[in-house]
Amino acid sequence: MREANEMKELSIDVPVEPPTELKPLFIPIPPEYVEDAYKKDEFLVLVGPQHPGSGHMRIIVRVDGDVIVEAIPDPGYVHRSMEKLAENRLYIQNIPLFERPAIMDNANFNLGYIRAIEEALDIEVPERAKYLRTIMAELCRIGTHLYDAAILAVFIGHTTGFMYPFAVRELICECLVKMTGARFTSSFIIPGGIRRDVDNGILNFVKKATFEIERRLKNFEKIFIKNPATIARLKDVGVLTKQEAIKYGVVGPFLRASGVEYDVRKVESYEAYDELDWEIVVADEGDGYSRFLVRVNEISQSLDIIRQAIGRIPEGDVISQDLFENVNANTKNPKDIRGAFYDVFTNLKLPLGETTTLTEAARGLLLYTIVSDGESNVPYRVRIVSPGWLYLRGFMESLKGERLADLQAIYGSFGYFPPEADR
Amino acid sequence: MDSRSIQVVRSGVLAPIKKWGTKWSLWPVHLVTACCGAELAHAFASGYDGERIGALNYGIARQTNLIIVEGAITRKMARVLRITWEQMPEPRFVIVMGACGLKGGLFWNGYHLVKPSDVVPVEYFIPGCPPTPEGLLRGIRSLQEKIWEGKNRNSIDFNKIELARKEIERRIPTPPKIIARNPFIKVDVPKDVDWAFGNRLVNELKEGLGNLVERITITGKNRICIRVNPKNLQRVAVKLKDKFDHVKSVNVIDVPYDNTFIVEYVVSSYSNRELMPVLVTIATKISKKNPKLPSLHSYWVSADYLEREMQDLFGVTFEGNPWGNRKFLLAPDTPDYPLRKDFKLEEEVYARDEATEGSKNEEQKQEQGGDKE
């Protein structure tokens, strides 16, 4: 990696002044650090916030030649103060709020929050609703992985690799539109079930769509995944060993790419995952390419989960009967919440205490903690720890020792999505 | 070029050619500010193919002439938006997509949000949360029309209907929110669960930690809460760090009731299969007057960024954290410690009556104030 350093160096004695405009540019590092870097003949490179990828954050990279010595993140460009806003809104009003961190992954983000409410209130969700939630969560997972694959392609300058997954994503959006009515932000999952039943014709469409997605992914594999240029950019780049990944608390597919068999869907199973046959996708290398491949393999795994779920879905209610206790009999409909929504949910109150749920969102582990005081119908405190925020440390560590030109490839291989990380 | 030749290009015989060129080469710069970027990507990918109307995303601000602001602009991003806009050559345009960019959308009363129209001059707003790709492309088409014709034109004319309203007395609804004013907070409420391994684990922890801890409670299936005195926090961390190898969350809860902060570390394990689903919350109470706590960064590296975030949001100092007192997540000009309970956000007004707006608003404010007290 460092052959460049072994070559004989030419020393040119040009006095270089460290930059002084740190304060007006709001660079969050002390001037001593900058001076120290310049004294040691190293440089600081600011990557972002406006850069040719998706989502914006700044990485302050300290380079020795073109080898990265240290990477300091400057996140928060998309910090939309969700935790504070949630303390000021009804439990039910927070559902649309909490899918905004990553709108392509809305079902998983909703699911975590809703499950925390259900756990605190001990609501039993009907089987059919569990299956439908699983299908939606997996559709969103595929969609997010395809999105990240496309952004990875943009990062390494492969335009076709960007166009192709987005064409496949259109199918996912179409499935979600048919199921929920919205391409991205459906807010379809509610405490006790889902908003309304999805009929079998639509489920059939989803099943057909999974076969079409599979067929198109084969082409994508030829174009991008197995492309020698992609492999050359990603292989052996940004390696995180198993020990490092555990130490830095990396999550999700990126943890599994380093050889840790941890998937919340297996470890602490929720919804219908323990009734379906599937396996955790793991790789051992821990480099950029295996991080990408794990997600590609997860797409096929998810397609299989969707097909199984559609095959085994039972008939029945989609909204828990527990919710309708104090509701006018005319508006009671266990297959559609319309008409009874405000009666049921306005005065939702959680008992005193703290509830924490784990969810496997597409990019990894998602943690919701709801603290309730037992009197208010708004949460006292909601803590969201999103996957992006958890693997940011691992991402920064994996940059060390790599070349500056590989930064984009590593960024893409993590699928880092600032709105999700900053919340 | 001297000013005269610029005049010729702007308004002389070459003007139509220049207009035509600008119309069909609106290049948006890559400035994905928030989640609407997902729909922007769709609009320029093969499904909708924005390139066919001459718009192509490009990386560098100095060679582009259009900014599409995608959704929320935060205090930190606002500066970036301005700098990017200033870098672009004339003529330059700004389109804002999404409800957040219009009036704040879902985040309208957030502490970290600004309106893009306060930062840069905006040509068009595209409403929606998120708007569809068709909506975005229509926005670009409208801008093209504006460049060509030099003025705004409605692309759709709606039929106008005279609305007559009967005079009825309007009652402003009371807000449905019930917020307890100074509630009691307890994070380790015991719960009866059928969890044999948990009981065994709790006994094991009790033996291992001895009188370092105040109480160990099972708060649910796979959830254990350990209540610790802040003095013993580091010693407990030393004993737990071999069993539990990473931190999943650091949380602070502001409790005005007894003027304290509850600080929680949620730890778990990746290496031990049996402990994988178990979350152990180490909760400790510190005074609000002097919110200081030893950092556990040296025992769990994964707690580092989470501690920095909590320091930003609550002003709790984690002594020994390498970042020190600097702001990490928030913009430098954000008000201090926004997640403390004494930092209030603007409240929503549920109904407005234009005629008597002033007086009714005051009444309502008093009503709301009364509710709280």
Interface residues (C-beta under 8 A of the other chain):
Chain A: F26 P28 P30 P49 Q50 H51 P52 G53 S54 G55 H56 P73 P75 G76 Y77 V78 H79 R80 S81 M82 E83 K84 L85 N88 R89 L90 P96 L97 R100 P101 A102 I103 M104 E119 Y147 A150 I151 F162 M163 Y164 F166 A167 R169 E170 C173 R183 F184 T185 A245 I246 K247 Y248 G249 L255 V260 Y262 V267 E268 T346 N347 P351 L352 G353 E354 T355 T356 L358 L365 L367 T369 V371 D373 G374 E375 S376 N377 V378 Y380 R381 R383 V385 W389 L390 L392 R393 P419 D422
Chain B: V29 H30 L31 V32 T33 A34 C35 G37 A38 E39 A41 H42 A45 S46 G47 G59 I60 A61 A72 T74 K76 M77 R79 V80 I83 T84 C100 L106 F107 N109 G110 Y111 H112 L113 C129 P130 T132 P176 K177 I178 I179 A180 P183 F184 I185 K186 V187 D188 V189 K191 T219 G220 N222 R223 C225 D245 H246 V247 K248 S249 N251 I253 D254 E264 V266 Y270 S271 M276 P277 L279 T281 W300 V301 S302 D304 Y305 L306 E309 L313 R326 K327 F328 L329 L330 A331 P332 P338 L339 F343 L345 E347
